[in-house]
């Protein structure tokens, strides 16, 4: 039968279903007659006419309920349900036809017997074919294929097992899950043998070659735990994409990927109030400074999905603008996209841009962020991060912008470096300017962003490609991390929640040791820290501190309507004194007076406290493991 189905395909399955109708019809008579010889009445004209009528009705019901569309190799409950509906419907339709056309020689007991018989023949054929194919699949265990241990016994696991049966490369040997009630059960014939913490035990016992993680909704804490056990097993492991990027019911073996550092440091998917954001953004003219950068470009992508009237992307990098313009012309052809090669410190260009474009919402993401570099480039940092912010803010006020969102950083809290101090002054200026004008100035503050330009993850990736070592400044250094899309979405959420004057602090979760990050990236590359790739501690760089903070002691945090968003209490200062200080800063910049600039920064931000330049010992990990 399998050979016949393979050779003739759809024709064979349709023929089987059609031939099953008269077989079931005659079999019903045979059953009614106590399984003796078929009665002579079957050869009468009325009975044969009834069979013709039934065949027509039954085939029509097969077609209506899409019985012919099912693949026998993958017959499921859905196929059985379609068969039942088609058979029952055909019988219900056929009964009045029998009596309407005086075909009443058909005994009433034939109808249920026919329905049961036909359902059995149709379902039985499909289940036999599937069973034969499944047995062939299970015979793969004796062949040269990858023996897979699966982590997780949920919907993702079921979808993965379905996908694995389409592949001749893998054979699942068992499933691990922490739900004790599932132990001893099986999914698609694959047993659930134990808990996740028994990975090492069962990889040995079941002779597994690799591990597939099938928990698409796993948060970072769960992933770190699972990855820890996988690493102890010394076997390669992969994971399914998160459930927001892959439908669990359509899992593909090719969608399996290596675990990324984002999986280990990211958090549970944040629920964003998109309708609230869309209400604020739809049909508005939006302008993003620094739109070619990591955060700015992702922010532009999120904004484009909200159907603004137009989107202006401002950046000082010709190359970045070229890349993002090319991308947006292809992806968002229905959105009016304009790009402007402008430096935010160019006051005339900014004023002219705002006068002509007339934005309604402005996101100010343009900033210099490299801490050690800016320690020796004080004038440049001040001009871009302070003067640039003031120029864009003043242009926004003059253009009657509705909302101005300043993208800030956790380094602005109790800053120990020039970069953080300049961003803190930008915060102070925007908060206090909000008290004087109708434009609503909103500040959003967050920590490090995974994968952003100049961040530690791309640096480690580059060092790994070159064979190491991975350079970490101090064993105890910690940082807050979030992904670029999450940061961008929460910036939009802050915009929707803000009414002006607020500093919104994004919930960054728990801080992560940079040494842990380095070790995990080495392991994810299939190597052993200290053995295959060294970790070298180089000492704190100028302006760096061991721990970052998200808010100042005097900034009492207030909860907002969004659980991932907090509001820092406003710190008001004398406006006239602030303006006078900013004018003095501009003069010092024009005269390139670095020492004077540092004094002025300290006056505006008394908590600015450069660290004592004390380095950690220059250590290189050789063979030992460092926690």
C-alpha positions as CSV (number, residue, x, y, z in Angstrom):
1,X,0.0,0.0,0.0
2,X,2.8,2.4,0.8
3,X,4.4,1.7,-2.6
4,X,1.1,2.4,-4.3
5,X,0.6,5.7,-2.4
6,X,4.1,6.8,-3.1
7,X,3.8,6.1,-6.8
8,X,0.4,7.5,-7.5
9,X,0.2,10.1,-4.7
10,X,-3.0,12.1,-4.5
11,X,-4.8,10.0,-7.1
12,X,-4.2,6.9,-4.9
13,X,-5.6,8.5,-1.8
14,X,-8.7,9.8,-3.5
15,X,-9.3,6.5,-5.2
16,X,-9.0,4.7,-1.8
17,X,-11.6,7.1,-0.2
18,X,-14.0,6.7,-3.1
19,X,-13.7,2.9,-3.2
20,X,-14.3,2.8,0.5
21,X,-17.9,4.1,0.0
22,X,-19.3,1.0,-1.8
23,X,-17.2,-1.3,0.4
24,X,-18.6,0.3,3.5
25,X,-22.1,0.1,2.0
26,X,-22.0,-3.6,1.2
27,X,-20.1,-4.3,4.5
28,X,-23.0,-2.7,6.4
29,X,-25.4,-5.1,4.8
30,X,-23.2,-8.0,5.6
31,X,-23.0,-6.9,9.2
32,X,-26.8,-6.4,9.3
33,X,-27.3,-10.0,8.0
34,X,-25.3,-11.4,10.9
35,X,-22.1,-11.6,8.8
36,X,-23.6,-14.3,6.5
37,X,-23.7,-14.2,2.7
38,X,-24.7,-10.8,1.2
39,X,-28.5,-10.6,0.7
40,X,-30.0,-10.7,-2.8
41,X,-31.6,-7.3,-2.3
42,X,-28.2,-5.7,-2.9
43,X,-28.6,-6.5,-6.6
44,X,-32.0,-4.8,-6.8
45,X,-32.2,-1.6,-8.8
46,X,-33.3,0.5,-5.8
47,X,-30.3,-0.6,-3.8
48,X,-27.8,0.1,-6.6
49,X,-29.5,3.5,-7.2
50,X,-29.2,4.2,-3.5
51,X,-25.5,3.5,-3.7
52,X,-25.0,5.8,-6.6
53,X,-26.8,8.6,-4.8
54,X,-24.9,7.9,-1.6
55,X,-21.5,8.0,-3.5
56,X,-22.4,11.4,-5.0
57,X,-23.4,12.8,-1.6
58,X,-20.4,11.3,0.2
59,X,-17.9,12.6,-2.3
60,X,-19.5,16.0,-2.1
61,X,-19.1,16.0,1.7
62,X,-15.5,14.7,1.4
63,X,-14.8,17.8,-0.8
64,X,-16.6,20.2,1.4
65,X,-14.8,19.1,4.6
66,X,-11.5,18.9,2.7
67,X,-10.9,15.2,3.5
68,X,-8.9,14.8,0.3
69,X,-6.4,17.5,1.3
70,X,-4.9,15.6,4.3
71,X,-1.4,14.0,4.0
72,X,-1.7,10.4,5.2
73,X,1.9,10.4,6.3
74,X,1.0,13.1,8.9
75,X,-2.6,12.0,9.7
76,X,-3.8,13.6,13.0
77,X,-6.8,14.2,15.1
78,X,-7.8,17.0,12.7
79,X,-8.0,14.5,9.8
80,X,-10.2,12.1,11.9
81,X,-12.4,15.0,12.8
82,X,-12.9,16.0,9.1
83,X,-13.7,12.4,8.3
84,X,-16.3,12.1,11.0
85,X,-18.0,15.4,10.0
86,X,-18.1,14.3,6.3
87,X,-19.5,10.9,7.0
88,X,-22.2,12.1,9.5
89,X,-23.2,14.9,7.2
90,X,-23.5,12.6,4.2
91,X,-25.7,10.2,6.2
92,X,-27.9,13.0,7.4
93,X,-28.3,14.3,3.8
94,X,-28.8,10.9,2.4
95,X,-31.7,9.8,4.6
96,X,-34.3,12.3,3.2
97,X,-33.1,11.5,-0.4
98,X,-33.9,7.8,0.3
99,X,-37.5,8.5,1.2
100,X,-38.0,11.4,-1.2
101,X,-37.2,9.2,-4.2
102,X,-39.0,6.2,-2.7
103,X,-35.7,4.3,-2.2
104,X,-37.3,3.0,1.0
105,X,-36.0,-0.5,0.6
106,X,-32.9,0.6,2.4
107,X,-33.1,-0.7,6.0
108,X,-32.7,2.0,8.7
109,X,-30.0,0.0,10.5
110,X,-27.8,0.4,7.4
111,X,-27.2,4.1,8.1
112,X,-25.3,3.8,11.4
113,X,-23.5,0.6,10.3
114,X,-22.4,2.4,7.1
115,X,-21.2,5.4,9.0
116,X,-19.2,3.3,11.5
117,X,-17.7,1.1,8.7
118,X,-16.7,3.9,6.4
119,X,-15.1,5.9,9.3
120,X,-13.2,2.8,10.3
121,X,-11.9,2.2,6.8
122,X,-10.9,5.8,6.2
123,X,-9.3,6.4,9.6
124,X,-7.7,2.9,9.6
125,X,-6.0,3.4,6.3
126,X,-4.5,6.6,7.3
127,X,-3.3,5.4,10.7
128,X,-1.7,2.3,9.2
129,X,0.2,4.4,6.7
130,X,1.3,6.8,9.5
131,X,2.3,3.9,11.7
132,X,4.4,2.3,9.0
133,X,6.1,5.6,8.3
134,X,6.7,6.2,12.0
135,X,8.3,2.8,12.3
136,X,10.6,3.6,9.5
137,X,11.5,6.8,11.3
138,X,12.3,5.0,14.5
139,X,14.5,2.6,12.6
140,X,16.8,5.6,12.1
141,X,18.2,5.0,15.6
142,X,20.3,2.2,14.1
143,X,21.7,4.5,11.4
144,X,24.3,7.2,11.5
145,X,22.1,10.1,12.6
146,X,22.3,12.6,15.4
147,X,20.8,11.3,18.7
148,X,19.0,14.2,20.2
149,X,18.0,14.9,23.8
150,X,15.2,17.5,24.0
151,X,14.8,20.0,26.9
152,X,11.2,20.9,27.6
153,X,8.0,18.9,27.2
154,X,5.6,21.6,26.1
155,X,4.0,22.8,22.8
156,X,7.4,23.8,21.4
157,X,8.7,20.2,22.0
158,X,5.7,18.7,20.2
159,X,6.3,21.0,17.2
160,X,10.0,20.2,17.2
161,X,9.3,16.4,17.3
162,X,6.9,16.9,14.3
163,X,9.7,18.7,12.5
164,X,12.3,16.1,13.4
165,X,10.2,13.4,11.8
166,X,10.6,15.2,8.5
167,X,14.3,15.0,8.8
168,X,16.6,12.1,8.3
169,X,19.4,13.7,10.2
170,X,18.1,13.5,13.8
171,X,16.6,10.8,16.1
172,X,15.1,12.0,19.4
173,X,16.1,9.7,22.2
174,X,14.3,11.4,25.2
175,X,12.8,14.5,26.7
176,X,13.7,16.2,30.0
177,X,11.2,18.5,31.9
178,X,11.0,19.8,35.4
179,X,7.2,19.0,35.7
180,X,7.3,15.7,37.6
181,X,3.7,14.9,36.5
182,X,5.0,14.5,32.9
183,X,7.7,12.0,33.8
184,X,6.9,8.5,32.4
185,X,4.7,9.9,29.7
186,X,5.7,10.4,26.1
187,X,5.2,12.9,23.3
188,X,4.9,11.4,19.8
189,X,6.4,8.2,21.0
190,X,9.4,9.9,22.7
191,X,9.6,9.3,26.5
192,X,9.9,12.0,29.1
193,X,12.7,10.5,31.1
194,X,13.7,13.0,33.8
195,X,14.3,16.6,35.0
196,X,16.5,19.2,33.4
197,X,19.2,19.0,36.1
198,X,19.8,15.4,34.9
199,X,21.1,16.4,31.5
200,X,24.5,14.9,32.1
201,X,23.1,11.7,33.4
202,X,20.7,11.1,30.4
203,X,23.1,12.3,27.7
204,X,25.3,9.4,28.8
205,X,22.6,6.9,29.5
206,X,20.8,7.6,26.2
207,X,24.0,8.0,24.2
208,X,22.9,11.5,23.0
209,X,25.0,13.4,20.5
210,X,23.4,16.8,20.9
211,X,20.8,18.7,22.8
212,X,17.9,20.8,21.5
213,X,16.3,23.3,23.9
214,X,12.6,23.5,23.1
215,X,11.3,26.1,25.5
216,X,10.6,29.0,23.3
217,X,9.3,31.2,26.1
218,X,12.2,30.6,28.4
219,X,13.5,33.7,30.2
220,X,17.2,34.6,30.7
221,X,17.3,33.0,34.2
222,X,15.9,29.7,32.9
223,X,18.2,29.8,29.9
224,X,21.3,30.4,32.0
225,X,20.4,27.4,34.2
226,X,19.8,25.1,31.2
227,X,22.9,26.3,29.4
228,X,24.9,25.6,32.5
229,X,23.8,22.0,32.5
230,X,24.3,21.7,28.8
231,X,27.9,23.0,29.1
232,X,28.6,20.3,31.8
233,X,27.5,17.6,29.4
234,X,30.2,18.7,26.9
235,X,27.7,18.2,24.0
236,X,26.7,20.8,21.4
237,X,23.3,22.4,22.0
238,X,20.9,24.6,20.1
239,X,17.6,26.3,20.9
240,X,14.4,27.3,19.2
241,X,13.8,30.9,18.4
242,X,11.7,32.8,21.0
243,X,7.9,32.4,20.5
244,X,7.5,36.0,19.2
245,X,9.6,35.2,16.1
246,X,8.5,31.7,15.3
247,X,5.1,30.1,15.4
248,X,5.4,27.1,17.6
249,X,3.0,25.1,15.5
250,X,5.3,25.5,12.5
251,X,8.7,24.7,13.9
252,X,11.4,24.0,11.3
253,X,14.6,22.1,12.1
254,X,16.4,24.8,10.2
255,X,15.1,27.4,12.7
256,X,17.2,25.9,15.4
257,X,20.1,28.2,16.3
258,X,23.0,28.4,18.6
259,X,22.3,30.1,22.0
260,X,23.3,33.7,21.9
261,X,24.5,35.9,24.7
262,X,21.2,37.9,24.4
263,X,19.4,34.7,25.4
264,X,21.4,34.6,28.6
265,X,21.2,38.3,29.4
266,X,17.9,39.3,28.0
267,X,14.7,39.3,30.0
268,X,11.1,38.1,29.5
269,X,9.4,39.7,26.6
270,X,8.2,43.2,27.7
271,X,4.5,43.9,27.1
272,X,4.3,47.3,25.4
273,X,1.2,49.4,25.3
274,X,1.2,49.8,21.5
275,X,-2.2,51.3,21.2
276,X,-1.3,54.1,23.6
277,X,2.0,54.7,21.7
278,X,0.2,54.6,18.3
279,X,-2.2,57.2,19.5
280,X,0.7,59.5,20.3
281,X,2.7,58.8,17.1
282,X,0.3,58.1,14.2
283,X,0.2,60.7,11.5
284,X,2.8,62.8,13.3
285,X,6.0,64.3,11.8
286,X,8.8,62.6,13.8
287,X,12.5,63.5,13.8
288,X,15.3,61.3,15.3
289,X,18.8,62.7,15.8
290,X,21.6,60.1,15.8
291,X,19.2,58.0,13.7
292,X,22.0,56.1,12.0
293,X,23.4,54.7,15.3
294,X,22.5,51.5,17.0
295,X,19.8,52.8,19.3
296,X,18.7,55.6,16.9
297,X,18.3,53.2,13.9
298,X,16.2,50.7,15.9
299,X,14.1,53.5,17.2
300,X,13.4,54.6,13.6
301,X,12.4,51.0,12.7
302,X,9.9,50.9,15.6
303,X,8.6,54.3,14.7
304,X,8.1,53.4,11.0
305,X,5.8,50.6,12.0
306,X,3.5,53.1,13.8
307,X,2.6,54.8,10.6
308,X,3.8,58.4,11.2
309,X,3.1,61.1,8.7
310,X,6.8,61.3,8.0
311,X,10.1,60.4,9.6
312,X,13.2,62.6,9.5
313,X,16.5,60.7,10.2
314,X,19.3,63.1,11.3
315,X,22.9,61.9,11.6
316,X,26.5,63.2,11.2
317,X,27.7,60.0,9.6
318,X,27.3,59.9,5.8
319,X,27.8,56.1,5.8
320,X,25.2,55.4,8.5
321,X,22.7,57.6,6.7
322,X,23.3,55.8,3.4
323,X,22.7,52.4,5.1
324,X,19.6,53.3,6.9
325,X,18.1,55.1,4.0
326,X,18.7,52.1,1.7
327,X,17.1,49.8,4.3
328,X,14.0,52.0,4.8
329,X,13.4,52.7,1.1
330,X,13.1,48.9,0.7
331,X,11.2,48.0,3.9
332,X,9.0,51.1,4.5
333,X,8.2,52.3,1.0
334,X,4.8,53.6,2.2
335,X,6.4,55.9,4.8
336,X,7.7,59.4,3.8
337,X,11.4,59.0,4.9
338,X,13.8,61.9,4.8
339,X,17.5,61.8,5.8
340,X,19.6,64.8,6.8
341,X,23.4,64.9,7.0
342,X,23.6,67.3,9.9
343,X,25.8,67.6,13.1
344,X,23.7,68.6,16.1
345,X,26.3,71.2,17.1
346,X,25.7,73.1,13.8
347,X,23.2,75.6,15.1
348,X,22.3,77.2,11.8
349,X,21.7,73.9,10.1
350,X,19.6,72.6,13.0
351,X,17.5,75.8,13.1
352,X,17.0,75.6,9.3
353,X,16.0,71.9,9.5
354,X,13.4,72.5,12.2
355,X,12.0,75.5,10.4
356,X,11.4,73.6,7.2
357,X,10.6,70.2,8.4
358,X,8.4,71.3,11.5
359,X,8.6,68.1,13.5
360,X,6.0,67.3,16.1
361,X,7.9,64.7,18.1
362,X,11.7,64.7,18.5
363,X,13.9,61.9,19.8
364,X,17.4,63.1,20.6
365,X,19.6,60.1,20.5
366,X,22.7,61.8,19.1
367,X,25.6,61.6,21.6
368,X,29.2,60.6,22.2
369,X,29.2,57.6,24.5
370,X,32.8,56.1,24.6
371,X,33.8,56.8,28.2
372,X,37.7,56.3,28.1
373,X,38.0,58.2,24.8
374,X,36.0,61.2,26.0
375,X,38.2,61.5,29.1
376,X,40.8,63.0,26.9
377,X,38.3,64.7,24.6
378,X,36.5,67.0,27.1
379,X,35.8,69.8,24.7
380,X,34.3,67.4,22.0
381,X,32.2,65.7,24.6
382,X,30.8,68.9,26.0
383,X,30.1,70.4,22.5
384,X,28.2,67.3,21.4
385,X,26.4,66.1,24.5
386,X,25.6,69.5,26.2
387,X,25.7,72.2,23.5
388,X,24.2,69.8,20.9
389,X,21.4,69.0,23.2
390,X,20.7,72.7,23.9
391,X,20.7,73.6,20.2
392,X,18.3,70.8,19.3
393,X,16.1,71.6,22.4
394,X,15.9,75.3,21.5
395,X,15.1,74.5,17.9
396,X,12.3,72.2,19.1
397,X,10.8,75.0,21.3
398,X,11.0,77.5,18.4
399,X,9.3,74.9,16.1
400,X,6.5,74.2,18.7
401,X,7.4,70.6,18.9
402,X,4.9,68.7,21.1
403,X,7.3,66.2,22.7
404,X,11.1,66.1,23.0
405,X,12.6,62.8,24.3
406,X,16.2,62.9,25.5
407,X,18.0,59.5,25.4
408,X,20.2,59.4,28.5
409,X,22.3,56.9,30.3
410,X,22.9,55.3,33.8
411,X,26.4,56.9,33.6
412,X,24.7,60.2,34.3
413,X,24.0,59.1,37.9
414,X,26.8,60.1,40.3
415,X,29.1,60.4,37.3
416,X,32.8,59.6,37.6
417,X,33.6,60.5,34.0
418,X,33.2,63.3,31.4
419,X,30.7,61.4,29.3
420,X,28.3,60.8,32.3
421,X,28.7,64.3,33.5
422,X,27.8,65.9,30.1
423,X,24.7,63.6,29.9
424,X,23.7,64.6,33.4
425,X,23.9,68.3,32.4
426,X,21.8,67.6,29.3
427,X,19.2,66.0,31.7
428,X,19.2,69.0,34.0
429,X,18.8,71.4,31.1
430,X,15.9,69.5,29.6
431,X,14.1,69.0,32.9
432,X,14.3,72.7,33.8
433,X,13.6,74.0,30.3
434,X,10.3,72.0,30.5
435,X,9.1,74.4,33.3
436,X,9.5,77.4,30.9
437,X,7.9,76.2,27.6
438,X,4.9,74.4,26.2
439,X,7.1,71.6,24.6
440,X,7.1,68.6,26.8
441,X,10.7,67.5,27.6
442,X,11.0,63.9,28.6
443,X,14.2,62.0,29.6
444,X,14.7,58.3,29.3
445,X,17.7,56.8,31.2
446,X,19.0,53.2,30.8
447,X,22.2,51.1,30.9
448,X,24.3,49.2,28.4
449,X,22.6,47.9,25.3
450,X,23.7,44.5,23.9
451,X,25.2,44.7,20.5
452,X,25.3,48.5,20.3
453,X,28.2,50.2,18.5
454,X,31.2,50.3,20.8
455,X,29.7,48.0,23.5
456,X,31.5,45.1,25.1
457,X,29.7,42.3,23.2
458,X,31.0,43.2,19.7
459,X,34.4,43.7,21.3
460,X,34.4,40.3,22.8
461,X,33.2,38.8,19.5
462,X,36.1,40.4,17.7
463,X,38.6,39.2,20.3
464,X,37.2,35.6,20.1
465,X,37.5,35.6,16.3
466,X,41.2,36.5,16.8
467,X,41.7,33.7,19.3
468,X,41.7,36.0,22.4
469,X,42.4,37.0,25.0
470,X,39.2,38.7,26.1
471,X,40.0,41.8,27.9
472,X,38.1,42.7,31.1
473,X,39.1,45.8,33.1
474,X,38.2,44.4,36.6
475,X,37.0,41.0,38.0
476,X,34.2,42.8,39.9
477,X,33.0,45.1,37.2
478,X,29.2,44.9,36.7
479,X,26.8,46.5,34.2
480,X,23.1,46.6,33.4
481,X,22.2,45.2,30.0
482,X,19.2,45.1,27.7
483,X,18.6,44.4,24.1
484,X,18.4,47.1,21.4
485,X,14.7,46.4,20.5
486,X,13.7,46.3,24.2
487,X,15.4,49.7,24.9
488,X,13.8,51.2,21.8
489,X,10.3,50.0,22.7
490,X,10.6,51.3,26.2
491,X,11.7,54.7,24.9
492,X,8.5,54.8,22.9
493,X,6.6,53.7,26.0
494,X,8.2,56.6,28.0
495,X,7.2,59.0,25.3
496,X,3.5,57.9,25.5
497,X,3.5,58.0,29.3
498,X,5.3,61.3,29.7
499,X,3.7,64.7,30.2
500,X,7.0,66.7,30.5
501,X,9.7,67.1,33.1
502,X,10.1,63.4,33.9
503,X,13.2,61.3,34.0
504,X,12.0,57.8,33.2
505,X,14.3,55.0,34.3
506,X,14.0,51.6,32.5
507,X,13.9,48.5,34.6
508,X,17.2,47.0,33.7
509,X,16.9,43.8,35.7
510,X,19.9,42.6,37.7
511,X,23.4,43.8,36.9
512,X,25.7,41.3,35.2
513,X,29.4,40.8,35.9
514,X,31.5,41.5,32.8
515,X,33.7,38.5,33.7
516,X,30.6,36.2,33.6
517,X,29.7,37.7,30.2
518,X,33.2,36.9,28.9
519,X,33.1,33.4,30.2
520,X,29.7,32.7,28.7
521,X,30.7,34.1,25.3
522,X,33.8,31.8,25.3
523,X,31.6,28.8,26.2
524,X,29.0,29.6,23.6
525,X,31.8,29.6,21.0
526,X,32.5,26.0,22.1
527,X,35.7,26.8,24.0
528,X,36.7,26.6,27.6
529,X,37.6,29.9,29.5
530,X,41.2,30.0,30.6
531,X,42.1,26.8,28.7
532,X,41.2,27.5,25.0
533,X,40.7,31.3,25.4
534,X,42.3,33.4,28.1
535,X,40.6,36.3,30.0
536,X,43.0,39.2,30.7
537,X,42.2,41.8,33.4
538,X,43.7,45.1,32.4
539,X,42.6,47.5,35.2
540,X,40.0,50.2,35.2
541,X,40.3,52.7,32.4
542,X,40.0,56.5,32.9
543,X,36.5,57.5,33.9
544,X,35.3,53.9,34.6
545,X,33.6,52.7,37.8
546,X,32.9,49.2,39.0
547,X,29.1,49.6,39.4
548,X,26.6,51.8,37.6
549,X,23.5,53.2,39.2
550,X,20.1,54.0,37.5
551,X,19.1,56.8,39.8
552,X,20.5,59.3,42.4
553,X,19.8,58.9,46.1
554,X,17.7,62.1,46.0
555,X,15.7,60.9,43.0
556,X,12.9,59.0,44.6
557,X,11.5,56.5,42.2
558,X,7.8,56.5,41.5
559,X,6.0,53.7,39.7
560,X,4.2,54.4,36.5
561,X,1.4,52.7,34.6
562,X,4.0,50.4,33.0
563,X,5.7,47.9,35.3
564,X,9.0,48.2,33.4
565,X,9.1,52.0,33.6
566,X,9.9,54.1,36.7
567,X,9.9,57.8,37.1
568,X,12.8,59.6,38.9
569,X,11.8,62.6,41.0
570,X,12.5,66.0,39.4
571,X,15.5,68.0,40.8
572,X,14.9,71.7,40.1
573,X,17.8,74.2,40.0
574,X,17.9,78.0,39.5
575,X,17.2,78.7,35.8
576,X,19.3,81.9,35.6
577,X,22.3,80.2,37.2
578,X,21.9,77.2,34.8
579,X,21.9,79.5,31.7
580,X,24.9,81.5,33.0
581,X,26.8,78.2,33.5
582,X,26.0,77.0,30.0
583,X,27.2,80.3,28.5
584,X,30.5,80.0,30.4
585,X,30.8,76.4,29.2
586,X,30.3,77.6,25.6
587,X,33.0,80.2,26.0
588,X,35.4,77.7,27.5
589,X,34.8,75.4,24.6
590,X,35.4,78.2,22.1
591,X,38.7,78.9,23.8
592,X,39.5,75.2,24.3
593,X,40.1,75.6,28.0
594,X,39.9,72.0,29.2
595,X,40.7,72.7,32.9
596,X,38.1,75.5,33.0
597,X,35.5,73.2,31.5
598,X,36.1,70.5,34.1
599,X,35.6,73.1,36.9
600,X,32.4,74.3,35.3
601,X,31.1,70.7,34.9
602,X,31.9,70.1,38.6
603,X,30.0,73.3,39.6
604,X,26.9,72.1,37.7
605,X,27.2,68.5,38.8
606,X,28.6,68.5,42.4
607,X,28.4,64.7,42.5
608,X,30.8,64.5,39.6
609,X,33.5,62.5,41.3
610,X,36.4,61.2,39.1
611,X,37.7,57.9,40.5
612,X,41.1,57.5,42.1
613,X,43.2,56.0,39.3
614,X,43.8,52.7,40.9
615,X,44.0,49.7,38.7
616,X,43.3,46.0,39.3
617,X,46.4,43.8,38.9
618,X,47.1,42.8,35.3
619,X,46.0,39.2,35.5
620,X,45.7,36.7,32.7
621,X,43.6,33.5,33.4
622,X,45.5,30.5,32.3
623,X,43.8,27.3,33.3
624,X,41.8,28.1,36.4
625,X,38.1,29.0,36.3
626,X,37.1,32.5,37.5
627,X,33.6,33.2,38.9
